[in-house]
Amino acid sequence: MKMKILAITLTAIMAVSWTLPAGAKGTSAETKSISAPTKGISAPASGTAGTETETAQTETEEDSFKVEIIDELTVVTPYYTITVPDHWEDAYTFMTVDNFTGKWLKLFHTDPHTGLADGHLFSILLTEDEEYEKIADFDLIGELEDSEGNEYHVIAVFPTDVQYTREGRDAYMALFTNADTVLDSITAADGCVYEKY
């Protein structure tokens, strides 16, 4: 499975991890980390060869934002599930961020040559913050109440600048044009209630 998972939360130093499960396409388990001068920690994805579900978990001081990947096309969070189109398989990756602004699921196009994140497609933000309108390019797509009664605005956040190279434009746009399809696929997780706008 080529799916790479980036898991990031904001706390002290940013560390980004990409993990391939053991035995994936003839490889052994492999994790690469990059440190950057911003706040955050990460936990690599866990999984075993032959299973269809991988789990990525990020931890903050208060709670965790756990994500499961099922068959590479379905991403399950504690709050909602999204499904991406079939042609996204092996063509996207994501990152989770749980910080003071909210809970982010950021989706990226992956470079077919390197397999690394190549361009931000869009993000799904769950926020309790009423000042979300300060975000540059967003759509309020719904409201979500979690199993503990916390209420969140569900925001789609889009990049404000070019996210692809000349060579990668067509591959990026093949995914980006399906943003509405992915956002329309949001369904509430067990115990949560999602009201779509």
C-alpha positions in Angstrom: 0.0 0.0 0.0 1.6 3.3 -1.1 -0.6 5.5 1.2 1.6 7.6 3.3 0.3 9.2 6.4 1.5 12.4 7.9 0.4 13.0 11.5 1.1 16.3 13.1 0.0 18.1 16.3 1.2 21.4 17.7 3.1 21.2 21.0 6.9 21.6 21.0 8.9 20.7 17.8 7.4 19.6 14.4 8.3 16.1 13.4 6.6 14.7 10.3 6.5 10.9 9.7 5.8 8.9 6.6 5.2 5.2 7.2 4.8 2.3 4.8 3.4 -0.9 6.5 5.7 -4.0 6.5 5.5 -5.9 3.3 3.8 -3.2 1.3 4.6 -3.7 -2.4 7.7 -5.7 -1.5 9.1 -3.2 1.0 9.9 -3.5 4.6 8.4 -1.1 7.2 10.0 2.2 6.7 9.6 5.5 8.6 11.3 8.8 7.6 11.2 11.9 9.9 11.8 15.5 9.1 12.1 18.1 11.8 11.2 21.7 11.2 11.4 24.8 13.5 7.7 24.9 14.3 5.7 23.4 17.1 4.4 19.8 17.0 4.9 16.1 17.5 3.9 13.1 15.5 3.1 9.4 15.8 3.7 7.2 12.8 0.9 5.1 11.4 0.7 1.5 12.6 -0.4 -1.4 10.6 0.6 -4.9 9.7 1.0 -6.5 6.2 -2.1 -8.0 4.9 -4.5 -5.8 6.9 -6.9 -3.4 5.3 -6.9 -0.8 8.1 -4.1 1.4 9.2 -4.3 3.8 12.1 -2.5 7.2 12.5 -2.8 8.9 15.8 -1.7 12.3 16.9 -1.7 13.3 20.5 -2.1 16.7 22.2 -2.1 17.6 25.8 -5.9 17.4 25.9 -7.0 14.6 23.5 -6.0 12.7 20.4 -7.2 12.8 16.8 -7.2 9.3 15.5 -7.6 8.5 11.8 -8.2 5.1 10.2 -7.7 4.3 6.5 -9.9 1.6 5.1 -9.1 0.3 1.6 -7.2 3.5 0.8 -10.4 5.2 -0.3 -12.1 5.7 3.1 -10.7 7.9 5.9 -12.4 7.5 9.3 -12.0 10.0 12.1 -13.7 10.0 15.5 -16.0 12.7 14.1 -16.7 11.8 10.5 -15.9 9.6 7.5 -14.9 10.7 4.0 -14.7 8.6 0.9 -12.5 9.6 -2.1 -13.0 8.6 -5.7 -11.3 5.4 -7.0 -8.8 7.3 -9.1 -7.4 8.9 -6.0 -5.9 5.6 -4.9 -2.1 6.0 -4.6 -2.5 9.6 -5.6 -3.2 11.4 -2.3 -2.0 11.6 1.2 -3.2 13.5 4.3 -2.1 15.1 7.5 -4.0 15.7 10.7 -3.5 18.7 12.9 -5.1 19.2 16.3 -4.4 22.7 17.6 -6.0 25.8 19.1 -7.8 26.6 15.8 -9.5 23.2 15.6 -9.1 19.7 14.2 -7.7 19.6 10.6 -7.7 16.9 8.0 -5.5 18.2 5.2 -5.5 16.3 1.9 -2.6 16.5 -0.5 -1.8 15.3 -4.0 1.2 13.0 -4.1 4.0 13.2 -6.7 3.8 10.0 -8.7 7.6 9.9 -9.0 8.5 10.5 -5.4 5.4 9.5 -3.6 5.6 12.6 -1.4 3.0 15.3 -0.8 3.1 17.6 -3.8 0.3 20.1 -3.4 -2.4 20.9 -0.9 -5.9 20.0 -2.3 -8.1 21.2 0.5 -8.6 20.7 4.3 -11.6 19.9 6.4 -11.6 21.9 9.7 -13.7 21.3 12.7 -13.7 24.4 14.8 -15.6 25.9 17.7 -14.1 29.3 17.0 -16.6 31.8 15.7 -13.9 33.7 13.9 -13.4 31.1 11.2 -14.5 33.8 8.7 -10.9 35.2 8.9 -9.7 32.2 6.9 -8.8 33.3 3.4 -10.7 30.8 1.1 -13.3 28.7 2.9 -16.8 27.3 2.7 -18.9 26.6 5.7 -20.3 23.2 4.8 -22.1 22.1 7.9 -22.2 21.7 11.7 -21.2 18.7 13.7 -22.0 17.6 17.3 -19.7 15.0 18.7 -20.6 12.2 21.1 -19.8 14.5 24.1 -22.1 17.3 23.0 -19.3 19.6 21.6 -20.5 21.5 18.6 -18.2 22.3 15.7 -18.4 24.3 12.5 -17.4 22.1 9.6 -15.3 24.2 7.2 -13.7 23.3 3.8 -10.5 25.3 3.4 -8.9 25.7 0.0 -5.4 26.8 -1.0 -5.0 30.4 -2.0 -2.1 30.0 -4.4 -0.8 27.5 -7.0 -0.2 24.1 -5.5 1.3 22.2 -8.4 4.3 22.2 -10.7 4.0 22.6 -14.5 4.6 18.8 -14.9 2.2 17.9 -12.1 -0.7 20.2 -13.0 -2.9 17.6 -14.8 -2.5 15.0 -12.0 -3.2 17.6 -9.3 -6.3 19.0 -11.1 -7.6 15.4 -11.6 -8.0 15.2 -7.8 -8.8 18.9 -7.1 -11.8 18.8 -9.4 -13.3 16.1 -7.1 -13.1 18.2 -3.9 -16.9 18.7 -3.8 -17.4 14.9 -4.3 -15.2 14.2 -1.3 -16.8 16.9 0.8 -20.3 15.6 -0.1 -19.2 12.2 1.1 -18.9 13.3 4.8 -21.0 11.2 7.1 -21.1 11.5 10.9 -19.2 8.9 13.0 -21.0 6.8 15.5 -22.4 9.0 18.3 -22.0 12.2 16.2 -24.6 14.2 14.4 -23.7 16.1 11.1 -25.9 18.7 9.6 -24.8 19.4 6.0 -25.5 22.9 4.5 
